[in-house]
Amino acid sequence: MQKVLVAILILVVGVGGFLYYDWHTKAKKQAAEPSIPQYSWRDSGGVRHFTDSPPPAGATDVRQTRGYQYIDPPLVVIIKNKAVDYYQSIKEKLFTPKKKKKRRRN
């Protein structure tokens, strides 16, 4: 019995540690570098390009803007959102009044 409890405790601590690590690293990435430069430019043929790297030397109409780097949300947030969605669907199923069918008289 004690071995099972120790195994469960190790599993819970391991999962909790991973979730904390995932949340911490992704939050740190979002805070450290929230934006990246984005360039739009036209080549010699007049075609407009959008990149995150600087345009080549012969580019015309060069514009630089700051865009946000996409970072996946932490796993904890994904789990929370799924749980909230599941709760809402269950709540709708349980507490939505059902329409009564009218019986036709012959």
N, CA, C and O atoms as a MOPAC input file, in Angstrom:
PM7 MOZYME 1SCF
protein

 N      0.81600 1    -1.19000 1     0.00000 1
 C      0.00000 1     0.00000 1     0.00000 1
 C      0.86200 1     1.25800 1     0.00000 1
 O      0.54900 1     2.23200 1    -0.68300 1
 N      1.96000 1     1.23000 1     0.77800 1
 C      2.83800 1     2.38900 1     0.84100 1
 C      3.53400 1     2.62500 1    -0.49900 1
 O      3.75200 1     3.77200 1    -0.89000 1
 N      3.87900 1     1.55900 1    -1.19600 1
 C      4.55200 1     1.70300 1    -2.48800 1
 C      3.63700 1     2.38400 1    -3.49800 1
 O      4.09600 1     3.19300 1    -4.30400 1
 N      2.36600 1     2.06600 1    -3.45800 1
 C      1.40200 1     2.68500 1    -4.36700 1
 C      1.27000 1     4.17200 1    -4.06300 1
 O      1.24600 1     4.99400 1    -4.98000 1
 N      1.18400 1     4.52400 1    -2.78300 1
 C      1.08300 1     5.92300 1    -2.39300 1
 C      2.32800 1     6.70400 1    -2.77900 1
 O      2.22600 1     7.84200 1    -3.23900 1
 N      3.49100 1     6.11500 1    -2.60200 1
 C      4.74600 1     6.77200 1    -2.98700 1
 C      4.79100 1     6.96800 1    -4.49300 1
 O      5.21100 1     8.02500 1    -4.96600 1
 N      4.36600 1     5.97200 1    -5.25000 1
 C      4.35400 1     6.08800 1    -6.71100 1
 C      3.39500 1     7.17700 1    -7.16300 1
 O      3.71100 1     7.95000 1    -8.06700 1
 N      2.22500 1     7.24100 1    -6.54000 1
 C      1.25300 1     8.28300 1    -6.88500 1
 C      1.79600 1     9.65800 1    -6.52300 1
 O      1.63800 1    10.61200 1    -7.28500 1
 N      2.43300 1     9.76100 1    -5.36300 1
 C      3.01300 1    11.03700 1    -4.94100 1
 C      4.11300 1    11.48300 1    -5.90700 1
 O      4.17700 1    12.65900 1    -6.26500 1
 N      4.96600 1    10.57300 1    -6.32500 1
 C      6.02400 1    10.90300 1    -7.28300 1
 C      5.41300 1    11.35000 1    -8.60600 1
 O      5.89200 1    12.30600 1    -9.21500 1
 N      4.37600 1    10.68100 1    -9.05000 1
 C      3.70700 1    11.04400 1   -10.30100 1
 C      3.08800 1    12.43600 1   -10.20700 1
 O      3.22900 1    13.24200 1   -11.12700 1
 N      2.40500 1    12.71900 1    -9.10500 1
 C      1.76200 1    14.02400 1    -8.92400 1
 C      2.80900 1    15.14000 1    -8.87000 1
 O      2.63700 1    16.18600 1    -9.49600 1
 N      3.87500 1    14.92000 1    -8.13500 1
 C      4.93300 1    15.93100 1    -8.03000 1
 C      5.61200 1    16.12300 1    -9.39000 1
 O      5.93500 1    17.25100 1    -9.76200 1
 N      5.82900 1    15.05000 1   -10.12300 1
 C      6.44700 1    15.15900 1   -11.44300 1
 C      5.58400 1    15.92800 1   -12.42900 1
 O      6.08400 1    16.79100 1   -13.15100 1
 N      4.29600 1    15.62500 1   -12.46500 1
 C      3.38700 1    16.34000 1   -13.36400 1
 C      3.27500 1    17.80400 1   -12.95900 1
 O      3.29100 1    18.69000 1   -13.81400 1
 N      3.16200 1    18.05700 1   -11.66800 1
 C      3.10300 1    19.43800 1   -11.18800 1
 C      4.36100 1    20.21400 1   -11.51700 1
 O      4.29300 1    21.37900 1   -11.91100 1
 N      5.50900 1    19.57400 1   -11.35800 1
 C      6.77300 1    20.22900 1   -11.70200 1
 C      6.87100 1    20.54100 1   -13.18000 1
 O      7.33900 1    21.61500 1   -13.56000 1
 N      6.43100 1    19.60600 1   -14.02300 1
 C      6.46700 1    19.86600 1   -15.46500 1
 C      5.54400 1    21.01200 1   -15.84000 1
 O      5.92400 1    21.87700 1   -16.63000 1
 N      4.33300 1    21.03400 1   -15.28300 1
 C      3.39800 1    22.10900 1   -15.59400 1
 C      3.94500 1    23.47100 1   -15.15500 1
 O      3.79500 1    24.46400 1   -15.86700 1
 N      4.58200 1    23.51000 1   -13.97600 1
 C      5.18600 1    24.75700 1   -13.52100 1
 C      6.32800 1    25.17500 1   -14.44000 1
 O      6.42900 1    26.34600 1   -14.80300 1
 N      7.18600 1    24.23800 1   -14.81800 1
 C      8.30900 1    24.54300 1   -15.69900 1
 C      7.81300 1    25.07600 1   -17.04300 1
 O      8.34000 1    26.06500 1   -17.55100 1
 N      6.80700 1    24.42800 1   -17.61500 1
 C      6.25100 1    24.85400 1   -18.89300 1
 C      5.67400 1    26.26100 1   -18.78900 1
 O      5.93000 1    27.10000 1   -19.65300 1
 N      4.89800 1    26.52700 1   -17.73800 1
 C      4.31500 1    27.84700 1   -17.54900 1
 C      5.40700 1    28.90300 1   -17.36400 1
 O      5.34500 1    29.98100 1   -17.95500 1
 N      6.40100 1    28.58500 1   -16.54500 1
 C      7.46700 1    29.54700 1   -16.24800 1
 C      8.27700 1    29.90800 1   -17.49700 1
 O      8.53400 1    31.08700 1   -17.74100 1
 N      8.68300 1    28.90900 1   -18.29200 1
 C      9.51000 1    29.19200 1   -19.46700 1
 C      8.74000 1    29.96500 1   -20.53400 1
 O      9.29600 1    30.86500 1   -21.16300 1
 N      7.47000 1    29.62800 1   -20.74600 1
 C      6.69700 1    30.33300 1   -21.77500 1
 C      6.35300 1    31.74700 1   -21.33100 1
 O      6.33900 1    32.66200 1   -22.15500 1
 N      6.07800 1    31.94200 1   -20.04900 1
 C      5.81600 1    33.29100 1   -19.54500 1
 C      7.07600 1    34.13900 1   -19.63600 1
 O      7.00500 1    35.33000 1   -19.93700 1
 N      8.22400 1    33.53300 1   -19.37800 1
 C      9.49100 1    34.24200 1   -19.45200 1
 C      9.79600 1    34.64500 1   -20.90000 1
 O     10.28400 1    35.74900 1   -21.14500 1
 N      9.51000 1    33.75200 1   -21.86400 1
 C      9.73100 1    34.06800 1   -23.27400 1
 C      8.83600 1    35.21500 1   -23.72100 1
 O      9.27400 1    36.09500 1   -24.46200 1
 N      7.59100 1    35.20700 1   -23.27600 1
 C      6.67200 1    36.26400 1   -23.67000 1
 C      7.09700 1    37.60200 1   -23.08700 1
 O      6.93400 1    38.63300 1   -23.74000 1
 N      7.62800 1    37.61100 1   -21.89200 1
 C      8.04700 1    38.85900 1   -21.26400 1
 C      9.36800 1    39.35700 1   -21.83700 1
 O      9.57900 1    40.56400 1   -21.94600 1
 N     10.25100 1    38.44400 1   -22.20300 1
 C     11.57800 1    38.84200 1   -22.66200 1
 C     11.55900 1    39.44000 1   -24.07000 1
 O     12.19100 1    40.47100 1   -24.30100 1
 N     10.86200 1    38.82900 1   -24.99900 1
 C     10.86700 1    39.28200 1   -26.38300 1
 C      9.45100 1    39.24900 1   -26.94200 1
 O      9.09600 1    38.32800 1   -27.67700 1
 N      8.63200 1    40.25800 1   -26.59500 1
 C      7.25100 1    40.22200 1   -27.04100 1
 C      7.05200 1    40.59200 1   -28.50600 1
 O      5.99100 1    40.32400 1   -29.06800 1
 N      8.04600 1    41.19900 1   -29.12500 1
 C      7.82800 1    41.61300 1   -30.50200 1
 C      9.06500 1    41.37800 1   -31.35700 1
 O     10.18800 1    41.33400 1   -30.85600 1
 N      8.83900 1    41.22900 1   -32.64400 1
 C      9.90500 1    41.02500 1   -33.61600 1
 C      9.69200 1    41.99500 1   -34.77100 1
 O      8.55500 1    42.38300 1   -35.03900 1
 N     10.74600 1    42.39300 1   -35.45300 1
 C     10.55200 1    43.30200 1   -36.59500 1
 C      9.96600 1    42.56200 1   -37.79600 1
 O     10.32700 1    41.41700 1   -38.06900 1
 N      9.07000 1    43.22100 1   -38.50000 1
 C      8.51000 1    42.67900 1   -39.73100 1
 C      8.75200 1    43.69000 1   -40.83600 1
 O      8.55000 1    44.89100 1   -40.65200 1
 N      9.18300 1    43.19500 1   -41.97600 1
 C      9.51100 1    44.05500 1   -43.10200 1
 C      8.55300 1    43.79200 1   -44.24800 1
 O      8.17500 1    42.64900 1   -44.50500 1
 N      8.16600 1    44.84600 1   -44.92700 1
 C      7.45000 1    44.70300 1   -46.19100 1
 C      8.25200 1    45.49500 1   -47.22500 1
 O      8.70600 1    46.60700 1   -46.95600 1
 N      8.41700 1    44.90900 1   -48.39900 1
 C      9.22900 1    45.53600 1   -49.43500 1
 C      8.81200 1    45.01800 1   -50.79900 1
 O      8.16800 1    43.97500 1   -50.91200 1
 N      9.18800 1    45.76300 1   -51.84300 1
 C      8.90200 1    45.36500 1   -53.22000 1
 C     10.20800 1    44.98100 1   -53.90800 1
 O     11.24600 1    45.61700 1   -53.72600 1
 N     10.11700 1    43.91900 1   -54.70200 1
 C     11.30100 1    43.51200 1   -55.45900 1
 C     11.31600 1    44.24100 1   -56.81300 1
 O     10.47300 1    45.10200 1   -57.06700 1
 N     12.27300 1    43.89300 1   -57.67300 1
 C     12.41900 1    44.58200 1   -58.96300 1
 C     11.21400 1    44.35700 1   -59.87700 1
 O     10.97800 1    45.16000 1   -60.77900 1
 N     10.45800 1    43.30100 1   -59.66900 1
 C      9.26200 1    43.02800 1   -60.47100 1
 C      8.01600 1    43.70900 1   -59.93100 1
 O      6.95900 1    43.62100 1   -60.55500 1
 N      8.10300 1    44.38000 1   -58.80200 1
 C      6.96300 1    45.07500 1   -58.21500 1
 C      6.14600 1    44.22500 1   -57.25700 1
 O      5.10200 1    44.67200 1   -56.78400 1
 N      6.59200 1    43.01500 1   -56.96000 1
 C      5.86500 1    42.12400 1   -56.05900 1
 C      6.19300 1    42.48300 1   -54.61400 1
 O      7.36000 1    42.61800 1   -54.24800 1
 N      5.13200 1    42.63900 1   -53.78000 1
 C      5.34600 1    42.98200 1   -52.37400 1
 C      5.60200 1    41.71100 1   -51.57800 1
 O      4.90300 1    40.71000 1   -51.73200 1
 N      6.63300 1    41.77300 1   -50.71100 1
 C      7.01900 1    40.64900 1   -49.85100 1
 C      6.87800 1    41.06500 1   -48.40200 1
 O      7.08100 1    42.22800 1   -48.05400 1
 N      6.52500 1    40.09400 1   -47.55000 1
 C      6.43700 1    40.30600 1   -46.10500 1
 C      7.33200 1    39.27600 1   -45.43300 1
 O      7.11100 1    38.07400 1   -45.58000 1
 N      8.34300 1    39.73300 1   -44.69500 1
 C      9.28800 1    38.82600 1   -44.04100 1
 C      9.64300 1    39.34600 1   -42.65600 1
 O      9.32200 1    40.47600 1   -42.28800 1
 N     10.32200 1    38.47800 1   -41.89500 1
 C     10.84300 1    38.91700 1   -40.60100 1
 C     12.35700 1    39.09400 1   -40.65700 1
 O     12.99500 1    39.34200 1   -39.63400 1
 N     12.92800 1    38.96800 1   -41.84900 1
 C     14.35300 1    39.21900 1   -42.04000 1
 C     14.50800 1    40.46000 1   -42.92700 1
 O     13.62700 1    40.74700 1   -43.73700 1
 N     15.60700 1    41.19400 1   -42.78500 1
 C     15.79000 1    42.40600 1   -43.58000 1
 C     15.75400 1    42.11400 1   -45.08400 1
 O     16.20000 1    41.05300 1   -45.52000 1
 N     15.22600 1    43.04800 1   -45.87300 1
 C     15.11900 1    42.83000 1   -47.31300 1
 C     16.49400 1    42.89300 1   -47.98800 1
 O     17.44900 1    43.40800 1   -47.40700 1
 N     16.59300 1    42.36400 1   -49.22200 1
 C     17.86300 1    42.43200 1   -49.94200 1
 C     18.20100 1    43.86900 1   -50.33400 1
 O     17.38800 1    44.77900 1   -50.17200 1
 N     19.40600 1    44.05400 1   -50.84700 1
 C     19.91400 1    45.39500 1   -51.14400 1
 C     19.09300 1    46.12000 1   -52.20600 1
 O     18.94700 1    47.33900 1   -52.11000 1
 N     18.55000 1    45.44000 1   -53.20900 1
 C     17.84000 1    46.11800 1   -54.29600 1
 C     16.36000 1    46.33500 1   -54.03300 1
 O     15.63100 1    46.66100 1   -54.97000 1
 N     15.87800 1    46.17000 1   -52.80600 1
 C     14.45500 1    46.29700 1   -52.50300 1
 C     14.03400 1    47.75600 1   -52.46000 1
 O     14.80700 1    48.62900 1   -52.06400 1
 N     12.79800 1    48.00700 1   -52.87400 1
 C     12.24100 1    49.36300 1   -52.83700 1
 C     11.02000 1    49.36500 1   -51.93000 1
 O     10.48800 1    48.30900 1   -51.58800 1
 N     10.58200 1    50.55100 1   -51.54600 1
 C      9.40300 1    50.74200 1   -50.70900 1
 C      9.48400 1    49.87100 1   -49.44400 1
 O      8.55900 1    49.12000 1   -49.13300 1
 N     10.59400 1    49.98700 1   -48.73600 1
 C     10.82500 1    49.17200 1   -47.53300 1
 C     10.12000 1    49.80900 1   -46.34400 1
 O     10.26300 1    51.00500 1   -46.08900 1
 N      9.35000 1    48.98500 1   -45.61200 1
 C      8.67400 1    49.43200 1   -44.38800 1
 C      8.96500 1    48.43100 1   -43.28200 1
 O      8.93800 1    47.21900 1   -43.49300 1
 N      9.24200 1    48.96400 1   -42.10400 1
 C      9.51500 1    48.09800 1   -40.96100 1
 C      8.47600 1    48.37600 1   -39.87700 1
 O      8.25500 1    49.52600 1   -39.49600 1
 N      7.84400 1    47.32100 1   -39.38700 1
 C      6.89300 1    47.43900 1   -38.28800 1
 C      7.28200 1    46.43000 1   -37.21100 1
 O      8.08600 1    45.52900 1   -37.44900 1
 N      6.70500 1    46.59200 1   -36.03200 1
 C      6.95300 1    45.65700 1   -34.94800 1
 C      5.74100 1    44.73900 1   -34.82200 1
 O      4.61500 1    45.20600 1   -34.65000 1
 N      5.97500 1    43.45300 1   -34.90700 1
 C      4.91100 1    42.47300 1   -34.75900 1
 C      5.18400 1    41.60900 1   -33.54800 1
 O      6.29000 1    41.62100 1   -33.00600 1
 N      4.19700 1    40.87000 1   -33.12700 1
 C      4.35600 1    40.02800 1   -31.95100 1
 C      4.71800 1    38.61400 1   -32.35200 1
 O      4.14300 1    38.05000 1   -33.28200 1
 N      5.66800 1    38.05600 1   -31.64700 1
 C      6.09500 1    36.68900 1   -31.87800 1
 C      5.06400 1    35.75500 1   -31.26200 1
 O      4.62300 1    35.97000 1   -30.13300 1
 N      4.67900 1    34.72200 1   -32.00000 1
 C      3.69000 1    33.78500 1   -31.47100 1
 C      4.38800 1    32.76300 1   -30.58300 1
 O      5.34100 1    32.10500 1   -31.00000 1
 N      3.90500 1    32.64400 1   -29.37600 1
 C      4.40300 1    31.64400 1   -28.43300 1
 C      3.18800 1    30.85500 1   -27.95700 1
 O      2.19200 1    31.43900 1   -27.53100 1
 N      3.27000 1    29.53800 1   -28.03000 1
 C      2.16000 1    28.69100 1   -27.58400 1
 C      1.80800 1    29.00300 1   -26.13600 1
 O      2.69200 1    29.27100 1   -25.32200 1
 N      0.51400 1    28.96900 1   -25.81200 1
 C      0.16100 1    29.18000 1   -24.39900 1
 C      0.65300 1    28.00500 1   -23.55700 1
 O      0.79600 1    26.89500 1   -24.06900 1
 N      0.91100 1    28.23900 1   -22.28500 1
 C      1.33900 1    27.14700 1   -21.40000 1
 C      0.28300 1    26.04200 1   -21.32200 1
 O     -0.90800 1    26.29400 1   -21.50400 1
 N      0.72700 1    24.84000 1   -21.05600 1
 C     -0.15400 1    23.68200 1   -20.98200 1
 C     -1.21200 1    23.85000 1   -19.89500 1
 O     -2.33600 1    23.37000 1   -20.04300 1
 N     -0.86200 1    24.52000 1   -18.81700 1
 C     -1.81800 1    24.75700 1   -17.73800 1
 C     -2.99800 1    25.58200 1   -18.24200 1
 O     -4.14500 1    25.31100 1   -17.88700 1
 N     -2.72200 1    26.57600 1   -19.05900 1
 C     -3.78400 1    27.43100 1   -19.60900 1
 C     -4.65800 1    26.63700 1   -20.57300 1
 O     -5.87800 1    26.80100 1   -20.57800 1
 N     -4.04800 1    25.77800 1   -21.38900 1
 C     -4.81000 1    24.95000 1   -22.32000 1
 C     -5.73600 1    24.01200 1   -21.55200 1
 O     -6.90400 1    23.86600 1   -21.91100 1
 N     -5.22600 1    23.37500 1   -20.49500 1
 C     -6.03600 1    22.47200 1   -19.68200 1
 C     -7.18100 1    23.23100 1   -19.02200 1
 O     -8.31400 1    22.75100 1   -18.98500 1
 N     -6.88000 1    24.41800 1   -18.50300 1
 C     -7.92300 1    25.22700 1   -17.85900 1
 C     -9.01500 1    25.59200 1   -18.85000 1
 O    -10.19700 1    25.49500 1   -18.52100 1
 N     -8.64700 1    26.01300 1   -20.06200 1
 C     -9.63600 1    26.39200 1   -21.05900 1
 C    -10.50800 1    25.20200 1   -21.46600 1
 O    -11.71800 1    25.34800 1   -21.63800 1
 N     -9.89500 1    24.03200 1   -21.61900 1
 C    -10.66600 1    22.83300 1   -21.95900 1
 C    -11.63300 1    22.46800 1   -20.83200 1
 O    -12.76900 1    22.07400 1   -21.09300 1
 N    -11.18400 1    22.59900 1   -19.57500 1
 C    -12.04600 1    22.29000 1   -18.43400 1
 C    -13.22500 1    23.26100 1   -18.37500 1
 O    -14.34900 1    22.84400 1   -18.09700 1
 N    -12.98600 1    24.53600 1   -18.63000 1
 C    -14.06200 1    25.52800 1   -18.61700 1
 C    -15.05900 1    25.23300 1   -19.73900 1
 O    -16.26800 1    25.29900 1   -19.52100 1
 N    -14.56400 1    24.90800 1   -20.93400 1
 C    -15.46100 1    24.56600 1   -22.04700 1
 C    -16.30100 1    23.33200 1   -21.71900 1
 O    -17.49900 1    23.29900 1   -22.00000 1
 N    -15.67500 1    22.32900 1   -21.13000 1
 C    -16.38300 1    21.10500 1   -20.75500 1
 C    -17.44300 1    21.40800 1   -19.70200 1
 O    -18.56400 1    20.90600 1   -19.78400 1
 N    -17.09300 1    22.22200 1   -18.72100 1
 C    -18.04400 1    22.60600 1   -17.67300 1
 C    -19.23900 1    23.34000 1   -18.27300 1
 O    -20.38300 1    23.07200 1   -17.90600 1
 N    -18.97500 1    24.26900 1   -19.19800 1
 C    -20.07000 1    25.01700 1   -19.82400 1
 C    -20.99700 1    24.09200 1   -20.60300 1
 O    -22.21600 1    24.25100 1   -20.55000 1
 N    -20.42500 1    23.11900 1   -21.33100 1
 C    -21.27400 1    22.21000 1   -22.10900 1
 C    -22.11900 1    21.32900 1   -21.18700 1
 O    -23.29300 1    21.09000 1   -21.47100 1
 N    -21.54100 1    20.84600 1   -20.09200 1
 C    -22.29100 1    20.04300 1   -19.13300 1
 C    -23.38500 1    20.88600 1   -18.48400 1
 O    -24.51000 1    20.41900 1   -18.30800 1
 N    -23.06100 1    22.11100 1   -18.13400 1
 C    -24.02100 1    23.01000 1   -17.50500 1
 C    -25.20400 1    23.26600 1   -18.43300 1
 O    -26.35300 1    23.27600 1   -17.99200 1
 N    -24.92100 1    23.47500 1   -19.72500 1
 C    -25.99800 1    23.70000 1   -20.68700 1
 C    -26.88600 1    22.46300 1   -20.81300 1
 O    -28.10900 1    22.58400 1   -20.88400 1
 N    -26.28300 1    21.28400 1   -20.84000 1
 C    -27.06000 1    20.05500 1   -20.97900 1
 C    -27.93100 1    19.79100 1   -19.76000 1
 O    -29.07100 1    19.34700 1   -19.89500 1
 N    -27.39800 1    20.06400 1   -18.56400 1
 C    -28.13600 1    19.74700 1   -17.35200 1
 C    -29.19600 1    20.77600 1   -16.99700 1
 O    -30.27000 1    20.42000 1   -16.51200 1
 N    -28.90400 1    22.03600 1   -17.23200 1
 C    -29.79600 1    23.08500 1   -16.73600 1
 C    -30.61000 1    23.78800 1   -17.80300 1
 O    -31.32900 1    24.73600 1   -17.48900 1
 N    -30.52300 1    23.36100 1   -19.04600 1
 C    -31.36500 1    23.93600 1   -20.08500 1
 C    -32.71100 1    23.22200 1   -20.04700 1
 O    -32.77200 1    21.99700 1   -20.14900 1
 N    -33.78700 1    23.98700 1   -19.90000 1
 C    -35.09500 1    23.32500 1   -19.84300 1
 C    -35.43200 1    22.68200 1   -21.18800 1
 O    -35.20700 1    23.25500 1   -22.25400 1
 N    -35.96800 1    21.49400 1   -21.09800 1
 C    -36.33400 1    20.77500 1   -22.31500 1
 C    -37.75800 1    21.15700 1   -22.71400 1
 O    -38.62600 1    21.36800 1   -21.86600 1
 N    -37.96900 1    21.23800 1   -24.00000 1
 C    -39.29800 1    21.55500 1   -24.50500 1
 C    -40.16500 1    20.30500 1   -24.43300 1
 O    -39.74600 1    19.20300 1   -24.78600 1
 N    -41.36000 1    20.51400 1   -23.97200 1
 C    -42.29400 1    19.39800 1   -23.90200 1
 C    -42.95300 1    19.22000 1   -25.26100 1
 O    -43.33000 1    20.18800 1   -25.92100 1
 N    -43.08100 1    17.98600 1   -25.65400 1
 C    -43.73500 1    17.67800 1   -26.91500 1
 C    -45.24900 1    17.71400 1   -26.71900 1
 O    -45.78400 1    17.18200 1   -25.74700 1
 N    -45.91200 1    18.34800 1   -27.65800 1
 C    -47.37300 1    18.39300 1   -27.59100 1
 C    -47.91500 1    17.12800 1   -28.24300 1
 O    -47.44400 1    16.68800 1   -29.29200 1
 N    -48.89800 1    16.57400 1   -27.59900 1
 C    -49.51600 1    15.36000 1   -28.13800 1
 C    -50.67100 1    15.75600 1   -29.03300 1
 O    -51.48800 1    16.61000 1   -28.68900 1
 N    -50.71800 1    15.13900 1   -30.14400 1
 C    -51.82800 1    15.39200 1   -31.06200 1
 C    -52.99400 1    14.49900 1   -30.67200 1
 O    -52.82700 1    13.32300 1   -30.34700 1
 N    -54.14300 1    15.07800 1   -30.71400 1
 C    -55.34900 1    14.29300 1   -30.42800 1
 C    -55.97900 1    13.88600 1   -31.74800 1
 O    -56.12900 1    14.69700 1   -32.66200 1
 N    -56.33000 1    12.66100 1   -31.82700 1
 C    -56.99600 1    12.15000 1   -33.03900 1
 C    -58.47100 1    11.99100 1   -32.83900 1
 O    -59.17600 1    11.57300 1   -33.75800 1

